[in-house]
Amino acid sequence: MYFYMVKNGLLNNIETPEDLRCLKTSQLNQLAKELREFIISIVSVKEGHLGASLGVIELTIAIHYVFNTPKDLLIWDVGHQAYGHKILTGRKNEFHTNRQLHGLSGFPKRSESVYDTFGVGHSSTSISAALGMAIASKLKGENRQHIAVIGDASIASGMAFEAMNHAGVTNTNLLIILNDNAIGIDPSVGALKEYLTNVKQGTQQRENIFEALNFEYSGPIDGHDLKALITELERLKNIDGPKFLHIITTKGKGLKSAEENQVVYHAPGKFDAKTGKLASVSTKDGPPKYQDVFGHTIVELAEKNDKIIGITPAMPTGSSLKYMMARFPERAFDVGIAEQHAVTLAAGMATQGLIPFCNIYSTFLQRAYDQVIHDVALQKLPVIFCLDRAGLVGQDGATHHGVFDLAFLNCIPNLTIFAPRNEIELRNIMYTAQLGLELPLAIRYPRGRGHITAWQKPFSTIPFGKGERLKEGHDLAVISIGTMAHTVSDAIAKSEYADAIGHYDIRFLKPLDETLLHYIFKRYKHIVTVEDGTIIGGLGSSVTTFSNTHEYPQSITVLGIEDKFVQHGTTLELMELQGLDALSLQSKLDALILRLNNG
């Protein structure tokens, strides 16, 4: 059972950092042990992010021990590593609800606790936020400390450098703590990673880059040595201006399996709390994950087309580009947490006749919006965007749901938008795209497994701008996009009015299949659109605009993600709350049919 607690242990008596500060320094190592075991016991059953939080247990304790939080403002970067922070700041007894519907968020969240000074889920925001707070404190005459904890993968992002460039010319009370464990989700990459490695090994001969930016640099020190951490934090607390503390940690510290396999144990699912052994998950003969369809297909295409390039910003495992990186290392690139760079890098390659497949999670493409517009679409460069994790992604919550892509891409000229209904369509659109494009293409697909076991069929081309009729009807037409077609089909099959309901997969949000839409509007009394994106700006908006343009009289029901941020829970729970599960859709369709027949 989860909810491990040492009888008469130190953690039992800690509800806030004020309680923590009552301990003797000689007791803190025991507290660190208990805190690790507490996290392991719960995450082993409830799932979540593991390795990152285990790696910063001592740092978490030291920060709250030395600084007067919440008066002193602590900002975590990304938030994967903030579980210990949550437990020590009043949420110990609720931690078993972490990432569950109506439970604690998996990330720091301002509305959840006064100790969560800034909401985070995407990387590299901590230094900018902390600097903004530090400048505000200075302007208001408030004597506060401002601490930003950032990882070595996150600090390589452009936004972190922009913030340090600014911070170095201020006299703000800012402390940046670099948690250097040489890994983000996948191993860190790039020249900065090599620089930090040389610093750790004592072979760095050049000027210290952080001192060059006007920071008081300290380290590197052992991030698991509580005595050293507390001593150095106490010293830095009394130094004016921007400071930089470089600590070395081990991701997954305290669980052997997590230390040895840091990629898997970033978020391992269920596992044995004592041994670390992962729970067995049977996938024999089951449908593949969409990410693996992408990963295997791009390798298959690249075998025959040497112009194909793969690009991902720090997600080779999550996107499954790792397969191409292993097979064609000179043609597949992990550029680190740098979505803007990834997009413009792809644009530059496209100008030279290469065929770049730029694989970015839907939620992270938001960070490169200007590059999609200015560097790709405006110049009509045939970059192929593969947007993984589209739609509701589940327990990572509001910071990670890929529900905005259809809307924010829909308004960009020169951009084609396609959502495959299944694995075979994903393969075929990738095949079609590498044959040659005149304009950029965005392909969006969901997290998780598909629906087809025998998916590795011979390739065939997909005609651009053409939808498909999945089922004929006579009263009501449902127009869906992407994998929502399966849920709609289930809903129709459950309906006693199934014969009256037609179903059409539009496939391309842009360009719309206007021939198919004219057919639908001329045949049916009522139109329903269904999408796993926002109801504003996506499929429903486009179909409504089409109807108004051509002066069709039918009313249109738009179903999708409502106009508010969706919180965390399982994907099924969230789909039910949005009314987008099969039973909810069936109920809505039945009610519409009854209204049509009685109206």
Secondary structure, 3 states (H helix, E strand, C coil): CCCCCCCCCCHHHCCCHHHHCCCCHHHHHHHHHHHHHHHHHHHHHHCCCCHHHHHCHHHHHHHHHHCCCCCCEEEECCCCCCHHHHHHHHHHHHHHHCCCCCCCCCCCCCCCCCCCCCCCCCCCCHHHHHHHHHHHHHHHCCCCCEEEEEECCHHHCHHHHHHHHHHCCCCCCEEEEEEECCECCCECCCHHHHHHHHHHHCCCCCCCHHHHCCCEEEEEEECCCHHHHHHHHHHHHCCCCCEEEEEECCCCCCCHHHHHCCCHHHCCCCECCCCCCECCCCCCCCCCEHHHHHHHHHHHHHHHCCCEEEEECCCHHHHCCHHHHHHCCCCEEECCCCHHHHHHHHHHHHHCCCEEEEEEEHHHHHHHHHHHHHHHHCCCCCCEEEEEEEECCCCCHHHCCECCHHHHHHCCCCCEEECCCCHHHHHHHHHHHHCCCCCCEEEEEECCECCCCCCCCCCCCCCCCCCEEEECCCCEEEEECCCHHHHHHHHHHHCCCHHHEEEEECCEEECCCHHHHHHHHHHCCEEEEEEEEECCCCHHHHHHHHHHHCCCCCCEEEEEECCCCCCCCCHHHHHHHCCCCHHHHHHHHHHHHHHHHHC
